[in-house]
Amino acid sequence: MSSAGHLSWFVRHEFRLAWREWLAMMTGGRRRRNRAVIGLLIAAAILHLPAYAVVGRFADLRFPLDPSSLIVLSATIFLSWALMLSQAIESVTRVFYARADLDLIMSSPVKLTNIFSVRIAAIALSVTSMALLLSTPFVDVLVILGGARWLAGYGVVVAIGLSAAAVAIAITVFLFRLIGPSRTRLAAQIVSAVIGAGFVIALQIVAILSYGTLSRFAVLNSATAAHLAPGPNSLVWWPARAALGDLEVMLLLVAGGLVMLGMVMAVFAPRFADTVVSVAANPAATIRSRTRAFRIGSRQQALRWKEFLLLRRDPWLLSQSLMQMLYLVPPALMLWRSFSGSSTAIVLITPVIVMAAGQLAGGLAWLTISGEDAADLVATAPLPPSRVIRAKIEVVLIAIAAIFTPLITALAFASLRQAVVTAIAVVIATASAAAVQLWFRAQAKRSQFRRRQTSSRVATFAEAFCSIGWAATAALALTIPGAAIASGILTTMTLATAWKISPKKA
């Protein structure tokens, strides 16, 4: 086979892998993929309803806009780009690490530069396709209500996907060469989480310091932002102009995205190939581990220590959980600011903390209960199954307590009553998330943590509704105690329903 034939085969192979990964993520690896795909199509159709509620009132917007509307629209597009960049960095990291095929690629008869160029193009196409999939309900609603000019929104989404993929690849390759391949995976996950949450958190921090509120729109709609904004013909507003139907600007943005991707392929593909070759030719020396004394303790303590060790070593847990913890920064800042005033906005801290605790507990519970790679080995341990499960749940509770105790302790200095309500709600939300994962547990590999939500749709919705319900109950307990009782009853009924229809009621 000629070199061109090898390269064309690799092109087909890359896109086949991308399709399989996407399908596995959407279907949870089920064999009945046709039903899953039909379900996804139905879900996409239903998503047009919340899309209508979000963007329906903006269908009549036309350029030029007033400064506040222009700033909000541009900030929304930039936020979408930042989130897409965060997802693209994670995708790039997974492609180059999770597949573990660099040795096989290096033995290929095709030039490494061409192979990595194809892989970069496949990543860009995958990221852009995901962006189009997520934006379709919103653009469809705008087209139906506002006319065909909103179809330009698809072009803006393509430009966002291409540019985000290009920047993500550049950042990952730069980290690869700067700190080495062994540390790039961890660093890329941190960068991904910071980029994904950084823009929203930055706006909330400015809103807290300037206006005493968590609402980022207080900053975007402020007179200061309108005063600092550039003129209506500035390049800053090109994405907003393109989304509003300016075809010429939209084509320029798409062309710019293609140029960025081409430059990344031309500049970084050879460098990445050279880096892989140099790392393979000069492997790092093995680090000698220090001898540690054997830990003496009970069997249940040994099991808990094993779970903590696995959580610390999990290669993808950081990227999945760091963003949730970063969103606790604005509430912490609001708490700090409340010490110097009597702002009633401090009540908003409680539902944010409870929601974050429930979501984080659900992920940790899945890893400890379902994501057990050594299930057969654990089953042979001289412990009854009930004590094994109890040890795993204790690990989740201890981890959540270690993360949220400092924040709740600080909250106690501002409002002891609110701290007590928050602590109780965190414990209940954590226990509910762990219970849902226990009732719907199914043996899986820890590497499937990314698509754990597709393993059981009922468990996913039950966990989300319980987290939202307990967060709302805690907030109402501080403001409208009577309504808190009703909210707590509804959330308890949701949890009871999940238990009733779960395959495991023990």
PEDA-V111655 format. One record per pair of residues at least 24 apart in sequence whose C-alpha atoms are under 10 Angstrom apart, sorted by sequence separation. I is the first residue (numbers start at 1). GAP is how many residues later the second one is. If there is no record, write none. Layout:
{{I/GAP} {I/GAP}}
This chain:
{{95/24} {132/24} {133/24} {168/24} {328/24} {368/24} {369/24} {436/24} {466/24} {467/24} {95/25} {132/25} {327/25} {328/25} {367/25} {368/25} {401/25} {437/25} {466/25} {469/25} {131/26} {132/26} {327/26} {400/26} {401/26} {433/26} {436/26} {437/26} {465/26} {466/26} {92/27} {130/27} {131/27} {365/27} {368/27} {369/27} {400/27} {433/27} {436/27} {466/27} {92/28} {95/28} {129/28} {132/28} {325/28} {328/28} {364/28} {365/28} {368/28} {435/28} {466/28} {128/29} {129/29} {131/29} {132/29} {324/29} {327/29} {364/29} {365/29} {367/29} {397/29} {401/29} {433/29} {434/29} {462/29} {465/29} {466/29} {128/30} {131/30} {326/30} {365/30} {366/30} {397/30} {400/30} {432/30} {433/30} {436/30} {465/30} {92/31} {127/31} {128/31} {130/31} {131/31} {324/31} {325/31} {364/31} {365/31} {432/31} {433/31} {463/31} {91/32} {92/32} {128/32} {129/32} {324/32} {325/32} {361/32} {364/32} {365/32} {462/32} {463/32} {91/33} {125/33} {127/33} {128/33} {129/33} {323/33} {324/33} {363/33} {364/33} {397/33} {430/33} {433/33} {461/33} {462/33} {89/34} {124/34} {127/34} {128/34} {362/34} {396/34} {397/34} {429/34} {432/34} {433/34} {462/34} {88/35} {91/35} {92/35} {126/35} {127/35} {128/35} {321/35} {324/35} {325/35} {361/35} {364/35} {396/35} {432/35} {462/35} {463/35} {88/36} {91/36} {125/36} {126/36} {128/36} {324/36} {360/36} {361/36} {364/36} {430/36} {462/36} {124/37} {125/37} {127/37} {128/37} {393/37} {397/37} {429/37} {430/37} {461/37} {462/37} {88/38} {89/38} {124/38} {127/38} {321/38} {322/38} {361/38} {393/38} {396/38} {428/38} {429/38} {432/38} {88/39} {123/39} {124/39} {126/39} {321/39} {360/39} {361/39} {428/39} {429/39} {459/39} {87/40} {88/40} {124/40} {125/40} {320/40} {321/40} {360/40} {394/40} {429/40} {430/40} {458/40} {459/40} {121/41} {124/41} {393/41} {426/41} {429/41} {85/42} {123/42} {124/42} {321/42} {358/42} {392/42} {393/42} {425/42} {428/42} {429/42} {84/43} {87/43} {122/43} {123/43} {320/43} {321/43} {357/43} {458/43} {459/43} {84/44} {87/44} {121/44} {124/44} {356/44} {357/44} {426/44} {458/44} {120/45} {121/45} {123/45} {124/45} {393/45} {425/45} {426/45} {84/46} {120/46} {123/46} {317/46} {357/46} {424/46} {425/46} {84/47} {317/47} {357/47} {425/47} {83/48} {356/48} {422/48} {425/48} {426/48} {120/49} {389/49} {422/49} {425/49} {81/50} {317/50} {354/50} {424/50} {425/50} {80/51} {353/51} {423/51} {421/52} {422/52} {311/53} {314/53} {421/53} {422/53} {353/54} {421/54} {80/55} {353/55} {422/55} {311/56} {418/56} {421/56} {422/56} {310/57} {311/57} {418/57} {421/57} {310/58} {349/58} {350/58} {440/58} {349/59} {418/59} {432/59} {436/59} {439/59} {440/59} {307/60} {308/60} {418/60} {432/60} {435/60} {436/60} {439/60} {307/61} {350/61} {417/61} {438/61} {439/61} {440/61} {441/61} {442/61} {307/62} {310/62} {349/62} {433/62} {436/62} {439/62} {440/62} {441/62} {442/62} {432/63} {435/63} {436/63} {439/63} {440/63} {441/63} {304/64} {435/64} {438/64} {439/64} {440/64} {307/65} {346/65} {361/65} {365/65} {369/65} {439/65} {440/65} {361/66} {365/66} {368/66} {436/66} {438/66} {439/66} {358/67} {362/67} {366/67} {370/67} {438/67} {439/67} {346/68} {347/68} {350/68} {354/68} {357/68} {358/68} {361/68} {362/68} {365/68} {366/68} {369/68} {370/68} {375/68} {436/68} {438/68} {346/69} {349/69} {350/69} {353/69} {354/69} {357/69} {358/69} {361/69} {362/69} {364/69} {365/69} {368/69} {369/69} {375/69} {352/70} {353/70} {354/70} {355/70} {356/70} {357/70} {358/70} {359/70} {360/70} {361/70} {362/70} {363/70} {364/70} {365/70} {366/70} {367/70} {368/70} {370/70} {371/70} {372/70} {373/70} {375/70} {435/70} {347/71} {350/71} {351/71} {354/71} {355/71} {357/71} {358/71} {359/71} {361/71} {362/71} {363/71} {365/71} {366/71} {369/71} {370/71} {371/71} {372/71} {373/71} {374/71} {335/72} {339/72} {342/72} {346/72} {350/72} {353/72} {354/72} {357/72} {358/72} {361/72} {362/72} {365/72} {366/72} {369/72} {370/72} {371/72} {372/72} {373/72} {84/73} {88/73} {92/73} {335/73} {338/73} {341/73} {349/73} {350/73} {353/73} {354/73} {356/73} {357/73} {358/73} {360/73} {361/73} {362/73} {364/73} {365/73} {369/73} {370/73} {371/73} {372/73} {373/73} {88/74} {91/74} {336/74} {339/74} {340/74} {351/74} {354/74} {355/74} {356/74} {358/74} {359/74} {362/74} {363/74} {366/74} {369/74} {370/74} {371/74} {372/74} {373/74} {85/75} {89/75} {93/75} {303/75} {332/75} {335/75} {336/75} {339/75} {350/75} {351/75} {354/75} {355/75} {358/75} {362/75} {366/75} {369/75} {370/75} {371/75} {81/76} {84/76} {85/76} {88/76} {89/76} {92/76} {93/76} {96/76} {328/76} {331/76} {332/76} {335/76} {338/76} {339/76} {350/76} {354/76} {357/76} {358/76} {361/76} {365/76} {366/76} {370/76} {371/76} {18/77} {80/77} {84/77} {85/77} {87/77} {88/77} {89/77} {91/77} {92/77} {366/77} {367/77} {371/77} {17/78} {81/78} {82/78} {84/78} {85/78} {86/78} {87/78} {88/78} {89/78} {90/78} {91/78} {303/78} {325/78} {332/78} {335/78} {336/78} {366/78} {367/78} {368/78} {371/78} {77/79} {81/79} {84/79} {85/79} {86/79} {88/79} {89/79} {92/79} {93/79} {160/79} {325/79} {328/79} {332/79} {335/79} {367/79} {370/79} {59/80} {77/80} {80/80} {81/80} {84/80} {85/80} {88/80} {89/80} {92/80} {93/80} {159/80} {303/80} {335/80} {366/80} {367/80} {61/81} {80/81} {83/81} {84/81} {85/81} {87/81} {88/81} {89/81} {92/81} {367/81} {371/81} {17/82} {55/82} {56/82} {59/82} {60/82} {78/82} {81/82} {82/82} {85/82} {86/82} {89/82} {90/82} {156/82} {157/82} {299/82} {300/82} {367/82} {370/82} {55/83} {56/83} {59/83} {77/83} {81/83} {85/83} {89/83} {156/83} {299/83} {300/83} {366/83} {51/84} {54/84} {55/84} {58/84} {59/84} {62/84} {80/84} {84/84} {85/84} {88/84} {97/84} {155/84} {156/84} {299/84} {303/84} {304/84} {307/84} {308/84} {311/84} {51/85} {52/85} {53/85} {56/85} {57/85} {59/85} {60/85} {61/85} {96/85} {97/85} {156/85} {303/85} {307/85} {364/85} {367/85} {51/86} {52/86} {55/86} {56/86} {59/86} {60/86} {153/86} {156/86} {157/86} {304/86} {305/86} {306/86} {363/86} {366/86} {47/87} {50/87} {51/87} {52/87} {54/87} {55/87} {56/87} {58/87} {59/87} {60/87} {62/87} {97/87} {98/87} {153/87} {155/87} {156/87} {300/87} {304/87} {305/87} {308/87} {363/87} {366/87} {48/88} {49/88} {50/88} {51/88} {52/88} {53/88} {56/88} {57/88} {58/88} {59/88} {97/88} {153/88} {154/88} {155/88} {156/88} {299/88} {300/88} {303/88} {304/88} {307/88} {308/88} {311/88} {44/89} {47/89} {48/89} {49/89} {51/89} {52/89} {56/89} {57/89} {96/89} {152/89} {153/89} {154/89} {156/89} {299/89} {302/89} {303/89} {304/89} {306/89} {307/89} {363/89} {44/90} {47/90} {48/90} {51/90} {52/90} {55/90} {56/90} {152/90} {153/90} {155/90} {163/90} {300/90} {301/90} {304/90} {305/90} {308/90} {363/90} {45/91} {46/91} {47/91} {48/91} {50/91} {51/91} {59/91} {93/91} {94/91} {151/91} {152/91} {153/91} {159/91} {162/91} {163/91} {166/91} {170/91} {173/91} {300/91} {304/91} {308/91} {44/92} {45/92} {48/92} {49/92} {93/92} {150/92} {151/92} {152/92} {153/92} {155/92} {158/92} {159/92} {162/92} {165/92} {166/92} {169/92} {299/92} {300/92} {303/92} {304/92} {44/93} {48/93} {52/93} {92/93} {93/93} {149/93} {150/93} {151/93} {152/93} {153/93} {156/93} {157/93} {159/93} {160/93} {161/93} {162/93} {163/93} {164/93} {166/93} {167/93} {170/93} {93/94} {149/94} {150/94} {151/94} {152/94} {153/94} {155/94} {156/94} {159/94} {160/94} {162/94} {163/94} {166/94} {167/94} {170/94} {174/94} {177/94} {181/94} {304/94} {10/95} {90/95} {93/95} {94/95} {149/95} {150/95} {152/95} {155/95} {156/95} {158/95} {159/95} {162/95} {163/95} {165/95} {166/95} {169/95} {170/95} {173/95} {177/95} {180/95} {181/95} {89/96} {92/96} {93/96} {149/96} {150/96} {151/96} {152/96} {154/96} {155/96} {156/96} {157/96} {158/96} {159/96} {161/96} {162/96} {163/96} {164/96} {165/96} {166/96} {168/96} {169/96} {173/96} {176/96} {180/96} {148/97} {149/97} {150/97} {152/97} {153/97} {155/97} {156/97} {157/97} {159/97} {160/97} {162/97} {163/97} {164/97} {166/97} {167/97} {170/97} {174/97} {177/97} {362/97} {10/98} {90/98} {146/98} {147/98} {149/98} {152/98} {155/98} {156/98} {159/98} {162/98} {163/98} {166/98} {170/98} {173/98} {174/98} {177/98} {181/98} {362/98} {89/99} {90/99} {93/99} {152/99} {155/99} {158/99} {159/99} {162/99} {165/99} {166/99} {169/99} {170/99} {173/99} {176/99} {177/99} {180/99} {10/100} {89/100} {90/100} {158/100} {162/100} {169/100} {172/100} {176/100} {7/101} {14/101} {90/101} {91/101} {156/101} {362/101} {6/102} {7/102} {86/102} {87/102} {89/102} {90/102} {142/102} {173/102} {177/102} {182/102} {361/102} {362/102} {6/103} {7/103} {15/103} {86/103} {89/103} {90/103} {6/104} {7/104} {10/104} {11/104} {14/104} {15/104} {18/104} {22/104} {86/104} {88/104} {89/104} {139/104} {180/104} {359/104} {3/105} {5/105} {6/105} {10/105} {14/105} {17/105} {18/105} {86/105} {87/105} {358/105} {359/105} {362/105} {3/106} {4/106} {11/106} {12/106} {13/106} {14/106} {15/106} {16/106} {86/106} {87/106} {89/106} {358/106} {361/106} {2/107} {3/107} {7/107} {8/107} {11/107} {14/107} {15/107} {18/107} {19/107} {85/107} {86/107} {359/107} {1/108} {2/108} {3/108} {7/108} {10/108} {11/108} {14/108} {15/108} {18/108} {22/108} {84/108} {86/108} {87/108} {358/108} {359/108} {6/109} {10/109} {13/109} {14/109} {83/109} {86/109} {87/109} {355/109} {358/109} {359/109} {8/110} {11/110} {12/110} {15/110} {82/110} {83/110} {85/110} {86/110} {357/110} {358/110} {7/111} {11/111} {15/111} {84/111} {85/111} {86/111} {355/111} {356/111} {82/112} {83/112} {84/112} {355/112} {356/112} {358/112} {82/113} {83/113} {354/113} {355/113} {358/113} {81/114} {82/114} {83/114} {354/114} {355/114} {357/114} {81/115} {82/115} {83/115} {354/115} {355/115} {356/115} {79/116} {80/116} {82/116} {83/116} {214/116} {351/116} {352/116} {354/116} {355/116} {79/117} {82/117} {213/117} {214/117} {351/117} {354/117} {355/117} {79/118} {82/118} {213/118} {351/118} {353/118} {354/118} {79/119} {214/119} {351/119} {352/119} {354/119} {79/120} {214/120} {351/120} {352/120} {354/120} {386/120} {78/121} {79/121} {213/121} {350/121} {351/121} {354/121} {208/122} {212/122} {350/122} {351/122} {204/123} {207/123} {208/123} {348/123} {350/123} {351/123} {352/123} {75/124} {205/124} {206/124} {209/124} {350/124} {351/124} {75/125} {193/125} {194/125} {197/125} {198/125} {201/125} {204/125} {205/125} {208/125} {209/125} {212/125} {350/125} {351/125} {189/126} {193/126} {197/126} {201/126} {204/126} {205/126} {208/126} {212/126} {349/126} {189/127} {192/127} {193/127} {196/127} {197/127} {200/127} {201/127} {202/127} {203/127} {204/127} {207/127} {208/127} {347/127} {348/127} {189/128} {190/128} {191/128} {192/128} {193/128} {194/128} {195/128} {197/128} {198/128} {201/128} {202/128} {205/128} {209/128} {347/128} {350/128} {186/129} {189/129} {190/129} {193/129} {194/129} {197/129} {198/129} {201/129} {204/129} {205/129} {208/129} {212/129} {317/129} {320/129} {347/129} {185/130} {186/130} {189/130} {192/130} {193/130} {196/130} {197/130} {200/130} {204/130} {208/130} {213/130} {316/130} {317/130} {320/130} {185/131} {188/131} {189/131} {192/131} {193/131} {212/131} {213/131} {214/131} {315/131} {316/131} {319/131} {347/131} {186/132} {187/132} {190/132} {193/132} {194/132} {212/132} {213/132} {214/132} {314/132} {315/132} {316/132} {317/132} {347/132} {186/133} {189/133} {190/133} {193/133} {212/133} {213/133} {314/133} {316/133} {317/133} {124/134} {185/134} {189/134} {212/134} {214/134} {316/134} {213/135} {214/135} {314/135} {310/136} {124/137} {208/137} {121/140} {120/141} {121/141} {75/142} {120/142} {121/143} {72/144} {117/144} {120/144} {121/144} {72/145} {75/145} {117/145} {120/145} {71/146} {119/146} {72/147} {73/147} {117/147} {118/147} {71/148} {72/148} {117/148} {120/148} {68/149} {71/149} {72/149} {116/149} {117/149} {120/149} {70/150} {71/150} {117/150} {119/150} {68/151} {69/151} {70/151} {114/151} {117/151} {118/151} {68/152} {69/152} {113/152} {114/152} {116/152} {117/152} {67/153} {68/153} {113/153} {116/153} {117/153} {67/154} {68/154} {71/154} {113/154} {115/154} {116/154} {67/155} {68/155} {71/155} {113/155} {114/155} {115/155} {116/155} {117/155} {67/156} {70/156} {113/156} {114/156} {116/156} {117/156} {68/157} {69/157} {112/157} {113/157} {116/157} {67/158} {68/158} {71/158} {112/158} {113/158} {115/158} {67/159} {70/159} {111/159} {112/159} {113/159} {114/159} {66/160} {67/160} {112/160} {113/160} {68/161} {78/161} {112/161} {113/161} {67/162} {70/162} {74/162} {75/162} {77/162} {78/162} {111/162} {112/162} {67/163} {74/163} {77/163} {67/164} {73/164} {74/164} {75/164} {76/164} {112/164} {67/165} {71/165} {74/165} {75/165} {112/165} {66/166} {71/166} {73/166} {74/166} {77/166} {65/167} {70/167} {73/167} {74/167} {106/167} {64/168} {72/168} {73/168} {63/169} {64/169} {71/169} {74/169} {70/170} {73/170} {106/170} {69/171} {70/171} {73/171} {102/171} {106/171} {103/173} {102/174} {103/174} {106/174} {65/175} {102/175} {64/176} {65/176} {63/177} {64/177} {103/177} {63/178} {102/178} {62/179} {63/179} {63/180} {64/180} {62/181} {63/181} {62/182} {63/182} {61/183} {62/183} {63/183} {60/184} {62/184} {59/185} {98/217} {98/218} {94/222} {90/226} {90/229} {90/230} {86/233} {98/349} {36/418} {29/419} {28/420} {28/422} {29/422} {25/423} {28/423} {24/424} {27/424} {28/424} {30/424} {25/425} {26/425} {28/425} {29/425} {30/425} {25/426} {27/426} {28/426} {29/426} {24/427} {25/427} {26/427} {27/427} {28/427} {25/428} {26/428} {27/428} {28/428} {22/429} {25/429} {26/429} {27/429} {28/429} {24/430} {25/430}}
